[in-house]
Amino acid sequence: MSRLVAAFALLVALAAPAGAQDMGGLARLDPARSGAEATAAGGVRIDLLLSQGVPWRVFTLSDPDRLVLDFREVEWTGLDTDRFATSGLGALRAGTFRPGWSRLVADLERPLAVREAGLSVSDLTGQAALRLLLAPVDEATFDAEAGAPGDPRWDLPEPAETDPARREGRGDRGLVVVLDPGHGGIDPGAEVGEVREADLMLALAFELREALRRAGRYEVVLTREDDVFVSLERRVQIAHRSGADLFISLHADSLASGRARGATAYTLSDSATDEASAALAERHNRADLLAGVDLTGTDDVVANVLMEIARLETAPRSEKLARALIVGIDARTSHVNSRPLRSAGFSVLKAADIPSVLLEAGFLSTPEDLENLTDPDWRARLVAGIRDGIAAWEAADAAEAPLRRR
């Protein structure tokens, strides 16, 4: 049922009569007239009032149970999550999902299926009213109906075939560096006051790209260049399609308890080096779930075995990249963590044939780090350290290439 409702919703929105409100452009939420309430039948009614009609779709996802609403597109300023606090609905989050599209995700405290969904546009004001009715169902029914509808505008393309050997013998071609500013869009990452991790890491990625380009021998690709959500799988796919020689994911986490300072470089491992690393990996890997990404069927046992074989060569190169980055940052800033080299099961580092590192540039929950990371002059030193680390790793890796080929 949920798949049919989703497809129907999108088709209805796109097929608005010629004389009706134009279903394009940016719609704005009216927060005072939007909210949710419980129904007498044990379900939930959700109402969203928008400044105009836009294409939209709705579907549910399981494990964990979530309701997902997509729009093209909605400005969520003023969204009052308290108005959606009702039995059956959990945490609510909204934001940009990808360029031109917005997403609202609501956790479901119990199985609730979409039984009615409709958007009406006023001929007089042009305002649009979206109403959803969710009804209680058993878990088996919910799971059977859950899943993102197939839509070529949303689904990932088939993964590009990759050849780990293609990076050897590149001649004079510059090193391809993929920079991955963490989080974005509906997933802001850590937040301290007005500072959002997603914004800060995008600024750092822009500055690092410029520094690498000025060095004259690097091709630099960013996994995102705006405040948009990019799934973990797509970030890795961008690296593959770019022919990346190395991949660096940029983050600046915030700790709910305890205190940490300085840069830390993480490489991929099935077992984390410590509990803090394991907790950090869990938070980062939940980003797709929090943003309402359908992870059904993403695990392939055979593919995982083949990737583990490829990682036998790549893992040592990733570890050397992590070490080179820390040495470069330390030389330029003298501000690295007391245990700067760690490992954990970060999904974004799972490109089997690309040396990959997740760099925590600092901790927004630590005042000193927050001050440093928001200071452009200090970030310039950090950027110089990362650039130096990449250059040092490049030279050492090129020297070892003949040994790897043998």
C-alpha positions as CSV (number, residue, x, y, z in Angstrom):
1,M,0.0,0.0,0.0
2,S,2.7,2.5,0.9
3,R,4.5,2.0,-2.4
4,L,1.3,2.7,-4.3
5,V,0.5,5.7,-2.2
6,A,3.9,7.1,-2.8
7,A,3.8,6.7,-6.6
8,F,0.2,8.1,-6.7
9,A,1.2,11.1,-4.7
10,L,4.1,12.0,-7.0
11,L,2.0,11.5,-10.2
12,V,-0.9,13.6,-8.9
13,A,1.5,16.4,-8.0
14,L,3.2,16.4,-11.4
15,A,-0.1,16.2,-13.3
16,A,-1.7,19.3,-11.9
17,P,-4.1,21.1,-14.3
18,A,-2.7,23.8,-16.4
19,G,-4.8,26.5,-14.8
20,A,-3.9,25.4,-11.2
21,Q,-1.0,26.6,-9.1
22,D,2.3,26.0,-10.8
23,M,3.8,22.9,-9.1
24,G,7.4,24.2,-9.1
25,G,9.7,26.5,-7.3
26,L,10.1,26.7,-3.6
27,A,7.2,26.1,-1.2
28,R,7.4,27.5,2.4
29,L,5.9,25.7,5.3
30,D,3.4,27.5,7.5
31,P,4.6,26.2,10.9
32,A,1.6,27.5,12.8
33,R,-0.8,25.5,10.7
34,S,1.2,22.3,10.5
35,G,1.3,19.5,13.0
36,A,0.0,16.1,13.9
37,E,-2.6,14.6,16.2
38,A,-3.8,11.2,17.3
39,T,-7.0,9.8,15.7
40,A,-9.8,8.0,17.5
41,A,-8.9,4.8,15.7
42,G,-5.4,4.7,17.2
43,G,-3.7,6.2,14.2
44,V,-2.1,9.6,13.4
45,R,-3.2,12.5,11.2
46,I,-0.5,14.8,9.8
47,D,-1.2,18.1,8.2
48,L,1.3,20.3,6.4
49,L,0.3,23.7,5.0
50,L,2.5,25.0,2.2
51,S,2.7,28.3,0.4
52,Q,2.1,26.5,-2.9
53,G,1.8,23.0,-4.4
54,V,4.9,21.0,-5.2
55,P,5.6,17.5,-6.5
56,W,5.8,15.1,-3.5
57,R,5.8,11.5,-2.5
58,V,5.4,9.5,0.8
59,F,6.5,6.1,1.8
60,T,7.5,4.1,4.9
61,L,10.8,2.3,5.8
62,S,11.4,-0.4,8.3
63,D,14.3,-1.4,10.6
64,P,13.8,1.1,12.2
65,D,10.3,2.1,11.3
66,R,10.1,5.5,9.6
67,L,7.8,7.7,7.6
68,V,9.4,9.6,4.7
69,L,8.0,12.6,2.8
70,D,9.8,14.0,-0.2
71,F,9.1,17.4,-1.8
72,R,10.4,19.5,-4.7
73,E,11.0,21.5,-2.6
74,V,10.1,23.0,0.8
75,E,11.7,25.6,3.0
76,W,11.4,24.3,6.5
77,T,12.3,27.5,8.4
78,G,10.2,27.7,11.7
79,L,9.3,24.0,11.7
80,D,8.0,23.3,15.3
81,T,8.6,19.7,16.1
82,D,6.6,20.1,19.3
83,R,3.4,20.4,17.2
84,F,4.1,16.9,15.8
85,A,4.5,15.4,19.3
86,T,1.8,12.8,19.5
87,S,1.4,9.1,20.3
88,G,2.9,7.0,17.5
89,L,5.3,9.6,16.2
90,G,8.9,9.9,17.4
91,A,11.7,12.2,16.5
92,L,11.1,14.5,13.5
93,R,13.8,16.0,11.2
94,A,13.6,17.9,7.9
95,G,16.0,19.5,5.5
96,T,17.5,19.4,2.0
97,F,18.0,15.9,0.7
98,R,19.6,16.5,-2.6
99,P,19.6,19.5,-5.0
100,G,16.1,20.6,-5.6
101,W,14.5,18.1,-3.2
102,S,13.6,18.3,0.5
103,R,12.8,15.5,2.9
104,L,10.9,15.2,6.2
105,V,11.5,12.0,8.2
106,A,9.5,10.9,11.2
107,D,10.4,8.0,13.4
108,L,7.4,5.7,14.2
109,E,7.0,4.4,17.7
110,R,4.8,1.6,16.5
111,P,3.8,0.2,13.1
112,L,1.7,2.8,11.3
113,A,0.8,2.5,7.6
114,V,-0.2,5.3,5.2
115,R,-3.9,4.8,4.5
116,E,-4.8,8.2,3.0
117,A,-2.6,10.8,1.4
118,G,-3.7,13.8,-0.5
119,L,-2.6,17.4,-1.4
120,S,-5.1,20.0,-2.3
121,V,-4.3,23.5,-3.7
122,S,-6.6,26.5,-3.1
123,D,-7.8,28.2,-6.3
124,L,-8.1,31.4,-4.3
125,T,-4.7,31.6,-2.5
126,G,-2.6,29.0,-4.2
127,Q,-1.7,27.5,-0.8
128,A,-1.4,23.8,-0.6
129,A,-2.7,21.5,2.2
130,L,-1.2,18.0,2.5
131,R,-3.0,15.6,4.8
132,L,-1.8,12.1,5.7
133,L,-3.7,9.5,7.7
134,L,-1.7,6.7,9.3
135,A,-3.4,3.6,10.6
136,P,-2.1,1.0,13.0
137,V,-1.1,-2.3,11.5
138,D,0.9,-5.3,12.7
139,E,4.7,-5.4,12.2
140,A,4.5,-8.1,9.4
141,T,2.1,-5.9,7.4
142,F,4.2,-2.8,7.9
143,D,7.4,-4.6,6.8
144,A,5.6,-6.0,3.7
145,E,4.5,-2.5,2.6
146,A,7.6,-0.6,3.6
147,G,10.2,0.4,1.0
148,A,11.1,3.3,-1.2
149,P,9.2,3.3,-4.5
150,G,11.3,2.7,-7.6
151,D,11.9,6.0,-9.3
152,P,14.8,6.7,-11.7
153,R,15.0,10.3,-10.4
154,W,15.9,8.9,-7.0
155,D,17.5,5.5,-7.3
156,L,21.3,5.2,-7.4
157,P,22.7,4.2,-10.8
158,E,24.4,0.9,-11.1
159,P,27.8,1.0,-9.5
160,A,30.6,1.6,-12.0
161,E,33.0,-1.3,-12.5
162,T,36.4,-0.6,-11.1
163,D,39.8,-1.9,-11.7
164,P,42.2,-1.6,-8.7
165,A,45.2,-1.8,-11.1
166,R,44.2,1.2,-13.2
167,R,45.8,3.6,-10.8
168,E,49.2,2.2,-11.4
169,G,51.4,3.8,-14.2
170,R,49.4,7.0,-14.6
171,G,52.3,8.8,-16.0
172,D,52.1,12.6,-15.6
173,R,48.4,12.6,-14.7
174,G,47.8,14.3,-11.4
175,L,46.7,12.5,-8.3
176,V,42.9,12.4,-8.0
177,V,41.9,13.4,-4.5
178,V,38.2,13.0,-3.4
179,L,37.3,15.2,-0.5
180,D,34.1,14.2,1.4
181,P,32.6,17.0,3.5
182,G,30.6,15.0,6.1
183,H,26.9,15.3,6.6
184,G,24.8,18.0,4.8
185,G,21.2,18.8,4.1
186,I,18.7,16.9,6.3
187,D,21.8,15.7,8.3
188,P,23.6,18.7,9.8
189,G,26.0,16.6,11.9
190,A,27.2,18.0,15.2
191,E,25.7,21.3,16.2
192,V,27.1,23.7,18.8
193,G,25.2,27.0,19.0
194,E,24.9,28.4,15.5
195,V,27.8,26.2,14.2
196,R,26.9,23.2,12.2
197,E,29.4,20.5,11.4
198,A,28.1,20.1,7.8
199,D,28.7,23.8,7.1
200,L,32.1,23.9,8.7
201,M,33.4,20.8,6.8
202,L,32.1,22.1,3.5
203,A,34.1,25.3,4.1
204,L,37.2,23.3,5.0
205,A,36.7,21.1,1.8
206,F,36.5,24.3,-0.4
207,E,39.7,25.6,1.2
208,L,41.5,22.4,0.9
209,R,40.5,22.0,-2.7
210,E,41.9,25.4,-3.5
211,A,45.2,24.6,-1.7
212,L,45.6,21.4,-3.6
213,R,44.8,23.0,-6.9
214,R,47.3,25.7,-6.3
215,A,49.9,23.0,-5.8
216,G,49.4,22.2,-9.5
217,R,49.5,18.4,-9.5
218,Y,46.1,17.3,-8.1
219,E,42.7,16.8,-9.5
220,V,40.2,17.4,-6.7
221,V,36.6,16.2,-6.5
222,L,34.1,17.0,-3.8
223,T,31.3,14.6,-2.9
224,R,29.0,17.6,-2.3
225,E,29.4,21.3,-3.0
226,D,26.2,22.6,-1.3
227,D,24.2,21.9,1.8
228,V,22.6,18.7,0.5
229,F,22.4,15.2,1.8
230,V,24.6,12.6,0.1
231,S,24.2,9.0,1.2
232,L,27.2,7.0,2.3
233,E,26.9,4.7,-0.6
234,R,26.8,7.6,-3.1
235,R,29.9,9.2,-1.5
236,V,31.9,6.0,-2.1
237,Q,30.4,5.7,-5.6
238,I,31.5,9.3,-6.4
239,A,35.1,8.3,-5.5
240,H,34.9,5.2,-7.8
241,R,33.5,7.1,-10.7
242,S,36.1,9.9,-10.3
243,G,38.9,7.3,-10.5
244,A,40.1,8.4,-7.0
245,D,43.6,7.7,-5.9
246,L,42.7,8.6,-2.3
247,F,39.6,9.5,-0.3
248,I,39.4,11.8,2.7
249,S,36.2,12.2,4.7
250,L,36.1,15.4,6.7
251,H,34.3,15.6,10.1
252,A,34.3,17.5,13.4
253,D,32.3,15.6,16.0
254,S,30.8,16.6,19.3
255,L,31.0,14.5,22.4
256,A,28.0,14.3,24.7
257,S,30.3,13.5,27.7
258,G,34.0,13.5,28.3
259,R,36.5,15.8,26.6
260,A,38.7,15.3,23.6
261,R,40.8,17.7,21.5
262,G,42.8,17.8,18.3
263,A,42.8,16.0,15.0
264,T,42.3,12.2,14.7
265,A,42.6,10.1,11.6
266,Y,40.5,6.9,11.3
267,T,41.0,4.0,9.0
268,L,38.5,1.1,8.4
269,S,38.4,-1.9,10.8
270,D,35.9,-4.5,11.7
271,S,36.7,-3.9,15.3
272,A,37.2,-0.4,16.7
273,T,40.4,0.5,18.6
274,D,38.3,1.7,21.6
275,E,34.8,2.3,22.7
276,A,34.8,6.0,21.7
277,S,35.8,5.1,18.1
278,A,33.0,2.5,18.0
279,A,30.4,5.0,19.2
280,L,31.6,7.5,16.7
281,A,31.4,5.1,13.8
282,E,27.8,4.1,14.9
283,R,26.8,7.8,14.9
284,H,28.2,8.4,11.4
285,N,26.9,5.2,10.0
286,R,23.4,6.0,11.2
287,A,23.3,9.1,9.0
288,D,21.6,7.2,6.2
289,L,19.0,5.8,8.5
290,L,18.3,9.2,10.1
291,A,17.8,10.7,6.6
292,G,15.4,8.0,5.5
293,V,17.6,6.1,3.1
294,D,16.3,2.6,2.2
295,L,19.1,0.2,3.0
296,T,17.2,-2.9,2.0
297,G,19.3,-5.4,0.1
298,T,22.5,-3.4,0.3
299,D,24.5,-6.3,1.8
300,D,26.0,-8.9,-0.6
301,V,28.0,-11.7,1.0
302,V,30.0,-12.6,-2.2
303,A,30.7,-8.9,-2.9
304,N,31.9,-8.4,0.7
305,V,34.3,-11.4,0.4
306,L,35.8,-10.0,-2.8
307,M,36.1,-6.5,-1.2
308,E,37.9,-8.0,1.8
309,I,40.5,-9.5,-0.6
310,A,41.0,-6.2,-2.3
311,R,41.5,-4.5,1.1
312,L,44.5,-6.7,1.9
313,E,46.5,-4.3,-0.3
314,T,44.6,-1.1,0.3
315,A,44.5,-1.2,4.1
316,P,48.2,-0.7,4.6
317,R,48.1,2.2,2.2
318,S,45.2,3.8,4.1
319,E,47.1,3.4,7.3
320,K,50.1,5.2,5.8
321,L,47.9,7.9,4.5
322,A,46.4,8.4,8.0
323,R,49.8,8.6,9.5
324,A,51.1,11.1,6.9
325,L,48.1,13.4,7.5
326,I,48.6,13.4,11.2
327,V,52.3,14.2,10.8
328,G,51.5,17.0,8.4
329,I,48.8,18.5,10.7
330,D,51.0,18.2,13.7
331,A,53.9,20.0,12.0
332,R,51.6,22.9,11.0
333,T,49.3,23.3,14.0
334,S,50.7,21.2,16.9
335,H,47.1,20.3,17.6
336,V,46.5,16.6,17.2
337,N,44.8,14.1,19.5
338,S,46.8,12.3,22.2
339,R,45.8,9.1,20.3
340,P,45.6,10.4,16.7
341,L,45.6,7.1,14.8
342,R,42.5,5.0,15.3
343,S,40.2,2.6,13.4
344,A,36.5,1.7,13.4
345,G,33.8,0.4,11.0
346,F,33.0,3.6,9.1
347,S,30.8,2.7,6.1
348,V,32.1,5.7,4.1
349,L,35.6,4.1,4.2
350,K,34.5,0.9,2.5
351,A,35.9,1.5,-1.0
352,A,38.0,-1.6,-1.3
353,D,40.4,-0.4,-3.9
354,I,40.9,3.3,-2.7
355,P,43.1,4.3,0.2
356,S,40.5,6.0,2.5
357,V,40.7,8.0,5.7
358,L,38.1,9.7,7.9
359,L,39.7,12.8,9.4
360,E,38.1,14.2,12.6
361,A,39.6,17.8,12.3
362,G,38.6,18.4,16.0
363,F,35.7,18.3,18.4
364,L,33.1,21.0,18.3
365,S,32.2,20.2,22.0
366,T,35.7,21.4,23.0
367,P,35.9,25.2,23.2
368,E,39.5,25.3,22.0
369,D,38.8,23.1,18.9
370,L,35.6,25.1,18.2
371,E,37.5,28.4,18.3
372,N,40.2,26.9,16.0
373,L,37.9,25.4,13.4
374,T,35.8,28.6,13.1
375,D,39.0,30.7,12.7
376,P,39.9,31.0,8.9
377,D,43.6,31.7,9.8
378,W,43.9,28.5,11.9
379,R,42.0,26.5,9.2
380,A,44.6,27.7,6.7
381,R,47.3,26.1,8.8
382,L,45.2,22.9,9.1
383,V,44.8,22.9,5.3
384,A,48.5,23.3,4.8
385,G,49.1,20.3,7.1
386,I,46.7,18.1,5.2
387,R,48.2,19.2,1.9
388,D,51.7,18.4,3.2
389,G,50.5,15.0,4.4
390,I,49.0,14.1,1.0
391,A,52.2,15.1,-0.8
392,A,54.3,13.0,1.6
393,W,52.1,10.0,1.2
394,E,52.0,10.4,-2.6
395,A,55.8,10.3,-2.8
396,A,56.1,7.3,-0.5
397,D,53.3,5.4,-2.2
398,A,54.8,6.0,-5.7
399,A,58.1,4.6,-4.4
400,E,56.4,1.4,-3.2
401,A,54.3,0.9,-6.3
402,P,56.8,-1.4,-8.1
403,L,56.9,-3.6,-5.0
404,R,53.1,-3.9,-5.1
405,R,53.0,-4.8,-8.7
406,R,55.4,-7.7,-8.0
